[in-house]
């Protein structure tokens, strides 16, 4: 026979007291922070721990703070206002664990006092003793956890609001930028039209007039600079390796401004058929022949 021995060092033999099994059970039960109660098959409380009793006293229950002999299920049912409120749900959950229909019942519930908000986690499990239908109830204070969750939820809600406002601001900014681009285009078109109608004709007359060499040079420079101003999309045409003649550039510029072939012909003092001829060549150089695309829309896209 093998005998196992436990040697207690530095403890006099006179102090080696073996604690009764029942006392060990109670010490362990009273050492837990959770509020614990053991109830029998009828729902009657037959044992509670120190945390349960301390909580009862702290909340004004001085008579029988351990609640021994009280029917916990009946208390829950009496407190119920409807079949689906927390008290009714708890009573049904306890009954199902007692009968063995479920192995465990768990529920978070509020238990506020006049001075503070509190939340508890209720867990009901079978009492592991053969031949009995007892269950163990534990009430754990989860207030700090709930407070953290509520704080996180509040921050997430604030973050969502800020994100939505940022998205709204981005949309508004995009609209403003679109309006700015539209205004810029309208201003540019108006400026180009005014230069072509009110300035270029006089410059062309000067070029045809009899001027001395220095005056001729100055007029030619002015004409070149004006053409640079009224043809802002020429750089784009050049990047596409498109080479337009001066006449084609003038036609393309006025087409871009939205002028009809007759209006272009009147400004350039050529026939409408000549304008159509230039338009056909412009479309060919832009590789638009047979595409069905609108020439003005395409020229506007080159801006």
Secondary structure, 3 states (H helix, E strand, C coil): CCCCCCCCCCCCHHHCCCCCHHHHHHHHHHHCCCEEEEECCCCEEEEECHHHHHHHHHCCCCCCCCCCCCEHHHHHHHHCCCCCCHHHHHHHHHHHHHHCCCCEEEEEEECCCCCCCCEEEEEEEECCCCCCCCEEEEEEECHHHHHHHHHHHHHHHHHHHHHHHHHHHHHHHHHHHHHHHHHHHHHHHHHHHHHHHHHHHHHHHHHHCCCCHHHHHHHHHHHHHHHHHHCCCHHHHHHCCCCCCHHHHHHHHHHHCCCCHHHHHHHHCCCHHHHHHHHHHHHHHCCCCCCCCCHHHHHHHCC
